[in-house]
Amino acid sequence: MKAPEVSREGTHAHDSAVRRRDAARSEQLRRSEVRARAHGIRDERSATSDLAAANQELAAREAWVRWVERGY
């Protein structure tokens, strides 16, 4: 038997998760812009690495919001 899903939208946990996701989205956009302006192997390598980390952070934050919204 599966436990019922209880949405937690509007709770402190949900609001916090959404704020963190939005911050991660902003950081990912910023890193993407930095990567687009990077010149030279050293700058490009560093910017690419930073963008990959920002992409991973955003994916994790999006997953967390979905988890909280489902009420697990």
N, CA, C, O and CB atoms as a CASP TS submission, in Angstrom:
PFRMAT TS
TARGET T0000
AUTHOR 0000-0000-0000
METHOD Language model
MODEL 1
PARENT N/A
ATOM      1  N   MET     1       0.848  -1.175   0.000  1.00  0.00           N
ATOM      2  CA  MET     1       0.000   0.000   0.000  1.00  0.00           C
ATOM      3  C   MET     1       0.892   1.235   0.000  1.00  0.00           C
ATOM      4  O   MET     1       1.842   1.331   0.777  1.00  0.00           O
ATOM      5  CB  MET     1      -0.964   0.000   1.221  1.00  0.00           C
ATOM      6  N   LYS     2       0.580   2.151  -0.858  1.00  0.00           N
ATOM      7  CA  LYS     2       1.358   3.376  -1.001  1.00  0.00           C
ATOM      8  C   LYS     2       0.796   4.458  -0.081  1.00  0.00           C
ATOM      9  O   LYS     2      -0.417   4.642   0.021  1.00  0.00           O
ATOM     10  CB  LYS     2       1.359   3.857  -2.471  1.00  0.00           C
ATOM     11  N   ALA     3       1.705   5.166   0.583  1.00  0.00           N
ATOM     12  CA  ALA     3       1.289   6.269   1.440  1.00  0.00           C
ATOM     13  C   ALA     3       0.749   7.400   0.568  1.00  0.00           C
ATOM     14  O   ALA     3       1.287   7.649  -0.511  1.00  0.00           O
ATOM     15  CB  ALA     3       2.471   6.766   2.324  1.00  0.00           C
ATOM     16  N   PRO     4      -0.298   8.086   1.009  1.00  0.00           N
ATOM     17  CA  PRO     4      -0.847   9.184   0.213  1.00  0.00           C
ATOM     18  C   PRO     4       0.132  10.354   0.145  1.00  0.00           C
ATOM     19  O   PRO     4       0.860  10.639   1.095  1.00  0.00           O
ATOM     20  CB  PRO     4      -2.189   9.650   0.798  1.00  0.00           C
ATOM     21  N   GLU     5       0.125  11.016  -1.001  1.00  0.00           N
ATOM     22  CA  GLU     5       0.940  12.209  -1.161  1.00  0.00           C
ATOM     23  C   GLU     5       0.194  13.393  -0.569  1.00  0.00           C
ATOM     24  O   GLU     5      -0.994  13.582  -0.833  1.00  0.00           O
ATOM     25  CB  GLU     5       1.286  12.457  -2.653  1.00  0.00           C
ATOM     26  N   VAL     6       0.889  14.184   0.227  1.00  0.00           N
ATOM     27  CA  VAL     6       0.297  15.359   0.852  1.00  0.00           C
ATOM     28  C   VAL     6       1.144  16.556   0.452  1.00  0.00           C
ATOM     29  O   VAL     6       2.294  16.682   0.873  1.00  0.00           O
ATOM     30  CB  VAL     6       0.211  15.208   2.417  1.00  0.00           C
ATOM     31  N   SER     7       0.577  17.424  -0.355  1.00  0.00           N
ATOM     32  CA  SER     7       1.323  18.572  -0.834  1.00  0.00           C
ATOM     33  C   SER     7       1.730  19.484   0.321  1.00  0.00           C
ATOM     34  O   SER     7       0.972  19.705   1.266  1.00  0.00           O
ATOM     35  CB  SER     7       0.498  19.347  -1.854  1.00  0.00           C
ATOM     36  N   ARG     8       2.914  19.988   0.216  1.00  0.00           N
ATOM     37  CA  ARG     8       3.417  20.924   1.219  1.00  0.00           C
ATOM     38  C   ARG     8       3.605  22.313   0.635  1.00  0.00           C
ATOM     39  O   ARG     8       4.323  23.140   1.197  1.00  0.00           O
ATOM     40  CB  ARG     8       4.732  20.424   1.800  1.00  0.00           C
ATOM     41  N   GLU     9       2.959  22.565  -0.493  1.00  0.00           N
ATOM     42  CA  GLU     9       3.068  23.895  -1.092  1.00  0.00           C
ATOM     43  C   GLU     9       2.575  24.938  -0.106  1.00  0.00           C
ATOM     44  O   GLU     9       1.569  24.739   0.574  1.00  0.00           O
ATOM     45  CB  GLU     9       2.267  23.976  -2.414  1.00  0.00           C
ATOM     46  N   GLY    10       3.291  26.052  -0.034  1.00  0.00           N
ATOM     47  CA  GLY    10       2.922  27.126   0.875  1.00  0.00           C
ATOM     48  C   GLY    10       3.522  26.987   2.262  1.00  0.00           C
ATOM     49  O   GLY    10       3.376  27.886   3.090  1.00  0.00           O
ATOM     50  N   THR    11       4.194  25.878   2.527  1.00  0.00           N
ATOM     51  CA  THR    11       4.833  25.704   3.834  1.00  0.00           C
ATOM     52  C   THR    11       6.220  26.348   3.810  1.00  0.00           C
ATOM     53  O   THR    11       6.737  26.716   2.756  1.00  0.00           O
ATOM     54  CB  THR    11       4.935  24.192   4.207  1.00  0.00           C
ATOM     55  N   HIS    12       6.794  26.471   4.983  1.00  0.00           N
ATOM     56  CA  HIS    12       8.147  27.024   5.084  1.00  0.00           C
ATOM     57  C   HIS    12       9.128  26.177   4.278  1.00  0.00           C
ATOM     58  O   HIS    12       9.994  26.720   3.593  1.00  0.00           O
ATOM     59  CB  HIS    12       8.595  27.103   6.560  1.00  0.00           C
ATOM     60  N   ALA    13       9.001  24.854   4.354  1.00  0.00           N
ATOM     61  CA  ALA    13       9.910  23.957   3.625  1.00  0.00           C
ATOM     62  C   ALA    13       9.793  24.175   2.119  1.00  0.00           C
ATOM     63  O   ALA    13      10.799  24.213   1.410  1.00  0.00           O
ATOM     64  CB  ALA    13       9.611  22.482   3.971  1.00  0.00           C
ATOM     65  N   HIS    14       8.568  24.316   1.641  1.00  0.00           N
ATOM     66  CA  HIS    14       8.367  24.533   0.205  1.00  0.00           C
ATOM     67  C   HIS    14       8.900  25.901  -0.210  1.00  0.00           C
ATOM     68  O   HIS    14       9.599  26.019  -1.217  1.00  0.00           O
ATOM     69  CB  HIS    14       6.872  24.410  -0.159  1.00  0.00           C
ATOM     70  N   ASP    15       8.575  26.920   0.553  1.00  0.00           N
ATOM     71  CA  ASP    15       9.046  28.270   0.236  1.00  0.00           C
ATOM     72  C   ASP    15      10.569  28.323   0.197  1.00  0.00           C
ATOM     73  O   ASP    15      11.151  28.955  -0.684  1.00  0.00           O
ATOM     74  CB  ASP    15       8.510  29.278   1.260  1.00  0.00           C
ATOM     75  N   SER    16      11.208  27.662   1.150  1.00  0.00           N
ATOM     76  CA  SER    16      12.668  27.617   1.199  1.00  0.00           C
ATOM     77  C   SER    16      13.224  26.880  -0.019  1.00  0.00           C
ATOM     78  O   SER    16      14.194  27.329  -0.630  1.00  0.00           O
ATOM     79  CB  SER    16      13.144  26.937   2.496  1.00  0.00           C
ATOM     80  N   ALA    17      12.613  25.761  -0.368  1.00  0.00           N
ATOM     81  CA  ALA    17      13.074  24.987  -1.524  1.00  0.00           C
ATOM     82  C   ALA    17      12.946  25.803  -2.810  1.00  0.00           C
ATOM     83  O   ALA    17      13.834  25.766  -3.661  1.00  0.00           O
ATOM     84  CB  ALA    17      12.275  23.676  -1.647  1.00  0.00           C
ATOM     85  N   VAL    18      11.851  26.532  -2.948  1.00  0.00           N
ATOM     86  CA  VAL    18      11.639  27.354  -4.140  1.00  0.00           C
ATOM     87  C   VAL    18      12.667  28.491  -4.196  1.00  0.00           C
ATOM     88  O   VAL    18      13.213  28.781  -5.260  1.00  0.00           O
ATOM     89  CB  VAL    18      10.200  27.929  -4.154  1.00  0.00           C
ATOM     90  N   ARG    19      12.930  29.129  -3.057  1.00  0.00           N
ATOM     91  CA  ARG    19      13.933  30.204  -3.028  1.00  0.00           C
ATOM     92  C   ARG    19      15.304  29.672  -3.422  1.00  0.00           C
ATOM     93  O   ARG    19      16.018  30.308  -4.197  1.00  0.00           O
ATOM     94  CB  ARG    19      14.000  30.849  -1.628  1.00  0.00           C
ATOM     95  N   ARG    20      15.672  28.520  -2.900  1.00  0.00           N
ATOM     96  CA  ARG    20      16.974  27.933  -3.216  1.00  0.00           C
ATOM     97  C   ARG    20      17.053  27.522  -4.690  1.00  0.00           C
ATOM     98  O   ARG    20      18.091  27.682  -5.331  1.00  0.00           O
ATOM     99  CB  ARG    20      17.242  26.718  -2.314  1.00  0.00           C
ATOM    100  N   ARG    21      15.948  26.991  -5.218  1.00  0.00           N
ATOM    101  CA  ARG    21      15.920  26.646  -6.642  1.00  0.00           C
ATOM    102  C   ARG    21      16.076  27.891  -7.505  1.00  0.00           C
ATOM    103  O   ARG    21      16.823  27.885  -8.484  1.00  0.00           O
ATOM    104  CB  ARG    21      14.616  25.920  -6.995  1.00  0.00           C
ATOM    105  N   ASP    22      15.372  28.953  -7.144  1.00  0.00           N
ATOM    106  CA  ASP    22      15.457  30.193  -7.908  1.00  0.00           C
ATOM    107  C   ASP    22      16.862  30.786  -7.854  1.00  0.00           C
ATOM    108  O   ASP    22      17.355  31.309  -8.854  1.00  0.00           O
ATOM    109  CB  ASP    22      14.443  31.205  -7.385  1.00  0.00           C
ATOM    110  N   ALA    23      17.505  30.707  -6.698  1.00  0.00           N
ATOM    111  CA  ALA    23      18.885  31.180  -6.572  1.00  0.00           C
ATOM    112  C   ALA    23      19.820  30.339  -7.434  1.00  0.00           C
ATOM    113  O   ALA    23      20.724  30.871  -8.079  1.00  0.00           O
ATOM    114  CB  ALA    23      19.340  31.141  -5.100  1.00  0.00           C
ATOM    115  N   ALA    24      19.601  29.033  -7.445  1.00  0.00           N
ATOM    116  CA  ALA    24      20.425  28.150  -8.274  1.00  0.00           C
ATOM    117  C   ALA    24      20.210  28.445  -9.752  1.00  0.00           C
ATOM    118  O   ALA    24      21.154  28.395 -10.541  1.00  0.00           O
ATOM    119  CB  ALA    24      20.106  26.676  -7.977  1.00  0.00           C
ATOM    120  N   ARG    25      18.972  28.751 -10.130  1.00  0.00           N
ATOM    121  CA  ARG    25      18.671  29.100 -11.522  1.00  0.00           C
ATOM    122  C   ARG    25      19.386  30.400 -11.918  1.00  0.00           C
ATOM    123  O   ARG    25      19.917  30.509 -13.024  1.00  0.00           O
ATOM    124  CB  ARG    25      17.139  29.245 -11.725  1.00  0.00           C
ATOM    125  N   SER    26      19.395  31.367 -11.021  1.00  0.00           N
ATOM    126  CA  SER    26      20.085  32.632 -11.290  1.00  0.00           C
ATOM    127  C   SER    26      21.589  32.404 -11.432  1.00  0.00           C
ATOM    128  O   SER    26      22.229  32.962 -12.323  1.00  0.00           O
ATOM    129  CB  SER    26      19.804  33.652 -10.167  1.00  0.00           C
ATOM    130  N   GLU    27      22.138  31.591 -10.555  1.00  0.00           N
ATOM    131  CA  GLU    27      23.572  31.286 -10.614  1.00  0.00           C
ATOM    132  C   GLU    27      23.909  30.531 -11.895  1.00  0.00           C
ATOM    133  O   GLU    27      24.943  30.790 -12.511  1.00  0.00           O
ATOM    134  CB  GLU    27      24.003  30.463  -9.385  1.00  0.00           C
ATOM    135  N   GLN    28      23.053  29.606 -12.298  1.00  0.00           N
ATOM    136  CA  GLN    28      23.283  28.853 -13.528  1.00  0.00           C
ATOM    137  C   GLN    28      23.269  29.794 -14.731  1.00  0.00           C
ATOM    138  O   GLN    28      24.099  29.657 -15.630  1.00  0.00           O
ATOM    139  CB  GLN    28      22.218  27.746 -13.696  1.00  0.00           C
ATOM    140  N   LEU    29      22.349  30.734 -14.757  1.00  0.00           N
ATOM    141  CA  LEU    29      22.292  31.714 -15.852  1.00  0.00           C
ATOM    142  C   LEU    29      23.543  32.578 -15.860  1.00  0.00           C
ATOM    143  O   LEU    29      24.114  32.839 -16.919  1.00  0.00           O
ATOM    144  CB  LEU    29      21.037  32.601 -15.727  1.00  0.00           C
ATOM    145  N   ARG    30      23.971  33.023 -14.681  1.00  0.00           N
ATOM    146  CA  ARG    30      25.175  33.840 -14.586  1.00  0.00           C
ATOM    147  C   ARG    30      26.394  33.073 -15.086  1.00  0.00           C
ATOM    148  O   ARG    30      27.203  33.611 -15.842  1.00  0.00           O
ATOM    149  CB  ARG    30      25.395  34.301 -13.143  1.00  0.00           C
ATOM    150  N   ARG    31      26.524  31.811 -14.662  1.00  0.00           N
ATOM    151  CA  ARG    31      27.665  30.984 -15.095  1.00  0.00           C
ATOM    152  C   ARG    31      27.610  30.724 -16.601  1.00  0.00           C
ATOM    153  O   ARG    31      28.647  30.646 -17.260  1.00  0.00           O
ATOM    154  CB  ARG    31      27.682  29.640 -14.327  1.00  0.00           C
ATOM    155  N   SER    32      26.407  30.590 -17.139  1.00  0.00           N
ATOM    156  CA  SER    32      26.255  30.393 -18.574  1.00  0.00           C
ATOM    157  C   SER    32      26.742  31.623 -19.344  1.00  0.00           C
ATOM    158  O   SER    32      27.396  31.499 -20.379  1.00  0.00           O
ATOM    159  CB  SER    32      24.787  30.093 -18.920  1.00  0.00           C
ATOM    160  N   GLU    33      26.420  32.796 -18.831  1.00  0.00           N
ATOM    161  CA  GLU    33      26.872  34.035 -19.473  1.00  0.00           C
ATOM    162  C   GLU    33      28.384  34.188 -19.369  1.00  0.00           C
ATOM    163  O   GLU    33      29.028  34.624 -20.324  1.00  0.00           O
ATOM    164  CB  GLU    33      26.179  35.251 -18.843  1.00  0.00           C
ATOM    165  N   VAL    34      28.954  33.837 -18.232  1.00  0.00           N
ATOM    166  CA  VAL    34      30.409  33.889 -18.057  1.00  0.00           C
ATOM    167  C   VAL    34      31.069  32.932 -19.043  1.00  0.00           C
ATOM    168  O   VAL    34      32.076  33.274 -19.663  1.00  0.00           O
ATOM    169  CB  VAL    34      30.810  33.533 -16.592  1.00  0.00           C
ATOM    170  N   ARG    35      30.507  31.735 -19.189  1.00  0.00           N
ATOM    171  CA  ARG    35      31.062  30.736 -20.118  1.00  0.00           C
ATOM    172  C   ARG    35      31.017  31.252 -21.543  1.00  0.00           C
ATOM    173  O   ARG    35      31.958  31.035 -22.307  1.00  0.00           O
ATOM    174  CB  ARG    35      30.292  29.405 -20.015  1.00  0.00           C
ATOM    175  N   ALA    36      29.949  31.925 -21.913  1.00  0.00           N
ATOM    176  CA  ALA    36      29.811  32.449 -23.276  1.00  0.00           C
ATOM    177  C   ALA    36      30.857  33.528 -23.579  1.00  0.00           C
ATOM    178  O   ALA    36      31.247  33.710 -24.732  1.00  0.00           O
ATOM    179  CB  ALA    36      28.403  33.019 -23.480  1.00  0.00           C
ATOM    180  N   ARG    37      31.306  34.235 -22.552  1.00  0.00           N
ATOM    181  CA  ARG    37      32.296  35.303 -22.738  1.00  0.00           C
ATOM    182  C   ARG    37      33.736  34.832 -22.532  1.00  0.00           C
ATOM    183  O   ARG    37      34.671  35.600 -22.759  1.00  0.00           O
ATOM    184  CB  ARG    37      32.002  36.439 -21.786  1.00  0.00           C
ATOM    185  N   ALA    38      33.925  33.602 -22.112  1.00  0.00           N
ATOM    186  CA  ALA    38      35.265  33.098 -21.790  1.00  0.00           C
ATOM    187  C   ALA    38      36.117  32.995 -23.059  1.00  0.00           C
ATOM    188  O   ALA    38      35.649  32.578 -24.118  1.00  0.00           O
ATOM    189  CB  ALA    38      35.175  31.717 -21.091  1.00  0.00           C
ATOM    190  N   HIS    39      37.378  33.389 -22.912  1.00  0.00           N
ATOM    191  CA  HIS    39      38.334  33.316 -24.021  1.00  0.00           C
ATOM    192  C   HIS    39      39.601  32.641 -23.525  1.00  0.00           C
ATOM    193  O   HIS    39      40.067  32.897 -22.415  1.00  0.00           O
ATOM    194  CB  HIS    39      38.650  34.735 -24.597  1.00  0.00           C
ATOM    195  N   GLY    40      40.132  31.799 -24.341  1.00  0.00           N
ATOM    196  CA  GLY    40      41.370  31.124 -23.964  1.00  0.00           C
ATOM    197  C   GLY    40      41.085  29.828 -23.225  1.00  0.00           C
ATOM    198  O   GLY    40      40.084  29.694 -22.521  1.00  0.00           O
ATOM    199  N   ILE    41      41.982  28.891 -23.402  1.00  0.00           N
ATOM    200  CA  ILE    41      41.788  27.549 -22.845  1.00  0.00           C
ATOM    201  C   ILE    41      41.580  27.579 -21.338  1.00  0.00           C
ATOM    202  O   ILE    41      40.668  26.921 -20.838  1.00  0.00           O
ATOM    203  CB  ILE    41      42.979  26.669 -23.179  1.00  0.00           C
ATOM    204  N   ARG    42      42.395  28.317 -20.605  1.00  0.00           N
ATOM    205  CA  ARG    42      42.275  28.347 -19.144  1.00  0.00           C
ATOM    206  C   ARG    42      40.929  28.915 -18.708  1.00  0.00           C
ATOM    207  O   ARG    42      40.249  28.330 -17.865  1.00  0.00           O
ATOM    208  CB  ARG    42      43.412  29.174 -18.534  1.00  0.00           C
ATOM    209  N   ASP    43      40.544  30.049 -19.279  1.00  0.00           N
ATOM    210  CA  ASP    43      39.261  30.667 -18.919  1.00  0.00           C
ATOM    211  C   ASP    43      38.083  29.776 -19.304  1.00  0.00           C
ATOM    212  O   ASP    43      37.130  29.629 -18.539  1.00  0.00           O
ATOM    213  CB  ASP    43      39.120  32.036 -19.597  1.00  0.00           C
ATOM    214  N   GLU    44      38.157  29.187 -20.490  1.00  0.00           N
ATOM    215  CA  GLU    44      37.059  28.342 -20.951  1.00  0.00           C
ATOM    216  C   GLU    44      36.925  27.089 -20.093  1.00  0.00           C
ATOM    217  O   GLU    44      35.812  26.677 -19.764  1.00  0.00           O
ATOM    218  CB  GLU    44      37.267  27.954 -22.412  1.00  0.00           C
ATOM    219  N   ARG    45      38.033  26.494 -19.735  1.00  0.00           N
ATOM    220  CA  ARG    45      37.995  25.275 -18.918  1.00  0.00           C
ATOM    221  C   ARG    45      37.374  25.577 -17.553  1.00  0.00           C
ATOM    222  O   ARG    45      36.515  24.834 -17.078  1.00  0.00           O
ATOM    223  CB  ARG    45      39.422  24.686 -18.743  1.00  0.00           C
ATOM    224  N   SER    46      37.805  26.650 -16.939  1.00  0.00           N
ATOM    225  CA  SER    46      37.281  27.033 -15.630  1.00  0.00           C
ATOM    226  C   SER    46      35.793  27.379 -15.718  1.00  0.00           C
ATOM    227  O   SER    46      34.999  26.953 -14.879  1.00  0.00           O
ATOM    228  CB  SER    46      38.072  28.226 -15.064  1.00  0.00           C
ATOM    229  N   ALA    47      35.425  28.148 -16.732  1.00  0.00           N
ATOM    230  CA  ALA    47      34.025  28.551 -16.899  1.00  0.00           C
ATOM    231  C   ALA    47      33.135  27.342 -17.195  1.00  0.00           C
ATOM    232  O   ALA    47      32.002  27.266 -16.718  1.00  0.00           O
ATOM    233  CB  ALA    47      33.898  29.588 -18.029  1.00  0.00           C
ATOM    234  N   THR    48      33.646  26.412 -17.973  1.00  0.00           N
ATOM    235  CA  THR    48      32.880  25.204 -18.287  1.00  0.00           C
ATOM    236  C   THR    48      32.669  24.364 -17.035  1.00  0.00           C
ATOM    237  O   THR    48      31.579  23.837 -16.808  1.00  0.00           O
ATOM    238  CB  THR    48      33.593  24.375 -19.370  1.00  0.00           C
ATOM    239  N   SER    49      33.696  24.242 -16.238  1.00  0.00           N
ATOM    240  CA  SER    49      33.594  23.491 -14.987  1.00  0.00           C
ATOM    241  C   SER    49      32.598  24.151 -14.031  1.00  0.00           C
ATOM    242  O   SER    49      31.776  23.471 -13.417  1.00  0.00           O
ATOM    243  CB  SER    49      34.975  23.376 -14.318  1.00  0.00           C
ATOM    244  N   ASP    50      32.675  25.462 -13.911  1.00  0.00           N
ATOM    245  CA  ASP    50      31.751  26.195 -13.042  1.00  0.00           C
ATOM    246  C   ASP    50      30.305  26.064 -13.534  1.00  0.00           C
ATOM    247  O   ASP    50      29.383  25.931 -12.729  1.00  0.00           O
ATOM    248  CB  ASP    50      32.150  27.680 -12.972  1.00  0.00           C
ATOM    249  N   LEU    51      30.114  26.100 -14.845  1.00  0.00           N
ATOM    250  CA  LEU    51      28.775  25.955 -15.406  1.00  0.00           C
ATOM    251  C   LEU    51      28.242  24.552 -15.145  1.00  0.00           C
ATOM    252  O   LEU    51      27.066  24.395 -14.817  1.00  0.00           O
ATOM    253  CB  LEU    51      28.784  26.253 -16.913  1.00  0.00           C
ATOM    254  N   ALA    52      29.072  23.544 -15.283  1.00  0.00           N
ATOM    255  CA  ALA    52      28.636  22.169 -15.013  1.00  0.00           C
ATOM    256  C   ALA    52      28.191  22.021 -13.561  1.00  0.00           C
ATOM    257  O   ALA    52      27.183  21.374 -13.279  1.00  0.00           O
ATOM    258  CB  ALA    52      29.769  21.169 -15.325  1.00  0.00           C
ATOM    259  N   ALA    53      28.939  22.618 -12.648  1.00  0.00           N
ATOM    260  CA  ALA    53      28.565  22.568 -11.229  1.00  0.00           C
ATOM    261  C   ALA    53      27.236  23.293 -10.997  1.00  0.00           C
ATOM    262  O   ALA    53      26.396  22.822 -10.231  1.00  0.00           O
ATOM    263  CB  ALA    53      29.678  23.196 -10.350  1.00  0.00           C
ATOM    264  N   ALA    54      27.050  24.426 -11.651  1.00  0.00           N
ATOM    265  CA  ALA    54      25.800  25.176 -11.515  1.00  0.00           C
ATOM    266  C   ALA    54      24.627  24.379 -12.094  1.00  0.00           C
ATOM    267  O   ALA    54      23.529  24.404 -11.537  1.00  0.00           O
ATOM    268  CB  ALA    54      25.914  26.547 -12.218  1.00  0.00           C
ATOM    269  N   ASN    55      24.852  23.680 -13.196  1.00  0.00           N
ATOM    270  CA  ASN    55      23.802  22.836 -13.786  1.00  0.00           C
ATOM    271  C   ASN    55      23.406  21.717 -12.828  1.00  0.00           C
ATOM    272  O   ASN    55      22.223  21.418 -12.672  1.00  0.00           O
ATOM    273  CB  ASN    55      24.275  22.241 -15.128  1.00  0.00           C
ATOM    274  N   GLN    56      24.383  21.109 -12.198  1.00  0.00           N
ATOM    275  CA  GLN    56      24.108  20.031 -11.238  1.00  0.00           C
ATOM    276  C   GLN    56      23.355  20.560 -10.017  1.00  0.00           C
ATOM    277  O   GLN    56      22.428  19.917  -9.526  1.00  0.00           O
ATOM    278  CB  GLN    56      25.420  19.358 -10.796  1.00  0.00           C
ATOM    279  N   GLU    57      23.754  21.722  -9.537  1.00  0.00           N
ATOM    280  CA  GLU    57      23.083  22.324  -8.387  1.00  0.00           C
ATOM    281  C   GLU    57      21.621  22.630  -8.727  1.00  0.00           C
ATOM    282  O   GLU    57      20.724  22.358  -7.928  1.00  0.00           O
ATOM    283  CB  GLU    57      23.816  23.613  -7.943  1.00  0.00           C
ATOM    284  N   LEU    58      21.388  23.188  -9.894  1.00  0.00           N
ATOM    285  CA  LEU    58      20.023  23.504 -10.310  1.00  0.00           C
ATOM    286  C   LEU    58      19.186  22.229 -10.427  1.00  0.00           C
ATOM    287  O   LEU    58      18.038  22.206  -9.984  1.00  0.00           O
ATOM    288  CB  LEU    58      20.030  24.263 -11.652  1.00  0.00           C
ATOM    289  N   ALA    59      19.733  21.190 -11.003  1.00  0.00           N
ATOM    290  CA  ALA    59      19.005  19.927 -11.132  1.00  0.00           C
ATOM    291  C   ALA    59      18.634  19.373  -9.757  1.00  0.00           C
ATOM    292  O   ALA    59      17.522  18.885  -9.558  1.00  0.00           O
ATOM    293  CB  ALA    59      19.846  18.898 -11.911  1.00  0.00           C
ATOM    294  N   ALA    60      19.563  19.450  -8.820  1.00  0.00           N
ATOM    295  CA  ALA    60      19.289  18.964  -7.463  1.00  0.00           C
ATOM    296  C   ALA    60      18.206  19.797  -6.793  1.00  0.00           C
ATOM    297  O   ALA    60      17.318  19.249  -6.138  1.00  0.00           O
ATOM    298  CB  ALA    60      20.568  18.987  -6.614  1.00  0.00           C
ATOM    299  N   ARG    61      18.270  21.112  -6.949  1.00  0.00           N
ATOM    300  CA  ARG    61      17.259  21.987  -6.341  1.00  0.00           C
ATOM    301  C   ARG    61      15.888  21.766  -6.949  1.00  0.00           C
ATOM    302  O   ARG    61      14.883  21.791  -6.239  1.00  0.00           O
ATOM    303  CB  ARG    61      17.659  23.447  -6.496  1.00  0.00           C
ATOM    304  N   GLU    62      15.833  21.545  -8.283  1.00  0.00           N
ATOM    305  CA  GLU    62      14.553  21.272  -8.926  1.00  0.00           C
ATOM    306  C   GLU    62      13.962  19.955  -8.429  1.00  0.00           C
ATOM    307  O   GLU    62      12.756  19.854  -8.205  1.00  0.00           O
ATOM    308  CB  GLU    62      14.718  21.236 -10.449  1.00  0.00           C
ATOM    309  N   ALA    63      14.813  18.952  -8.258  1.00  0.00           N
ATOM    310  CA  ALA    63      14.353  17.663  -7.740  1.00  0.00           C
ATOM    311  C   ALA    63      13.830  17.812  -6.312  1.00  0.00           C
ATOM    312  O   ALA    63      12.825  17.200  -5.949  1.00  0.00           O
ATOM    313  CB  ALA    63      15.492  16.624  -7.785  1.00  0.00           C
ATOM    314  N   TRP    64      14.504  18.615  -5.513  1.00  0.00           N
ATOM    315  CA  TRP    64      14.080  18.820  -4.127  1.00  0.00           C
ATOM    316  C   TRP    64      12.715  19.499  -4.074  1.00  0.00           C
ATOM    317  O   TRP    64      11.867  19.115  -3.268  1.00  0.00           O
ATOM    318  CB  TRP    64      15.119  19.659  -3.364  1.00  0.00           C
ATOM    319  N   VAL    65      12.492  20.497  -4.917  1.00  0.00           N
ATOM    320  CA  VAL    65      11.185  21.167  -4.943  1.00  0.00           C
ATOM    321  C   VAL    65      10.097  20.150  -5.295  1.00  0.00           C
ATOM    322  O   VAL    65       9.048  20.118  -4.652  1.00  0.00           O
ATOM    323  CB  VAL    65      11.184  22.350  -5.967  1.00  0.00           C
ATOM    324  N   ARG    66      10.342  19.324  -6.308  1.00  0.00           N
ATOM    325  CA  ARG    66       9.340  18.308  -6.683  1.00  0.00           C
ATOM    326  C   ARG    66       9.079  17.358  -5.517  1.00  0.00           C
ATOM    327  O   ARG    66       7.932  16.989  -5.263  1.00  0.00           O
ATOM    328  CB  ARG    66       9.809  17.507  -7.925  1.00  0.00           C
ATOM    329  N   TRP    67      10.119  16.969  -4.820  1.00  0.00           N
ATOM    330  CA  TRP    67       9.988  16.055  -3.685  1.00  0.00           C
ATOM    331  C   TRP    67       9.123  16.687  -2.598  1.00  0.00           C
ATOM    332  O   TRP    67       8.214  16.049  -2.066  1.00  0.00           O
ATOM    333  CB  TRP    67      11.378  15.683  -3.120  1.00  0.00           C
ATOM    334  N   VAL    68       9.414  17.945  -2.273  1.00  0.00           N
ATOM    335  CA  VAL    68       8.637  18.651  -1.234  1.00  0.00           C
ATOM    336  C   VAL    68       7.192  18.822  -1.674  1.00  0.00           C
ATOM    337  O   VAL    68       6.272  18.644  -0.877  1.00  0.00           O
ATOM    338  CB  VAL    68       9.262  20.033  -0.923  1.00  0.00           C
ATOM    339  N   GLU    69       6.990  19.171  -2.953  1.00  0.00           N
ATOM    340  CA  GLU    69       5.625  19.374  -3.443  1.00  0.00           C
ATOM    341  C   GLU    69       4.789  18.096  -3.373  1.00  0.00           C
ATOM    342  O   GLU    69       3.572  18.157  -3.195  1.00  0.00           O
ATOM    343  CB  GLU    69       5.658  19.887  -4.875  1.00  0.00           C
ATOM    344  N   ARG    70       5.426  16.965  -3.510  1.00  0.00           N
ATOM    345  CA  ARG    70       4.694  15.699  -3.425  1.00  0.00           C
ATOM    346  C   ARG    70       4.385  15.309  -1.990  1.00  0.00           C
ATOM    347  O   ARG    70       3.551  14.437  -1.746  1.00  0.00           O
ATOM    348  CB  ARG    70       5.486  14.594  -4.090  1.00  0.00           C
ATOM    349  N   GLY    71       5.055  15.952  -1.037  1.00  0.00           N
ATOM    350  CA  GLY    71       4.758  15.710   0.360  1.00  0.00           C
ATOM    351  C   GLY    71       5.368  14.468   0.960  1.00  0.00           C
ATOM    352  O   GLY    71       4.838  13.917   1.925  1.00  0.00           O
ATOM    353  N   TYR    72       6.473  14.023   0.403  1.00  0.00           N
ATOM    354  CA  TYR    72       7.137  12.844   0.960  1.00  0.00           C
ATOM    355  C   TYR    72       7.865  13.182   2.236  1.00  0.00           C
ATOM    356  O   TYR    72       8.483  12.308   2.844  1.00  0.00           O
ATOM    357  CB  TYR    72       8.106  12.250  -0.044  1.00  0.00           C
TER
END
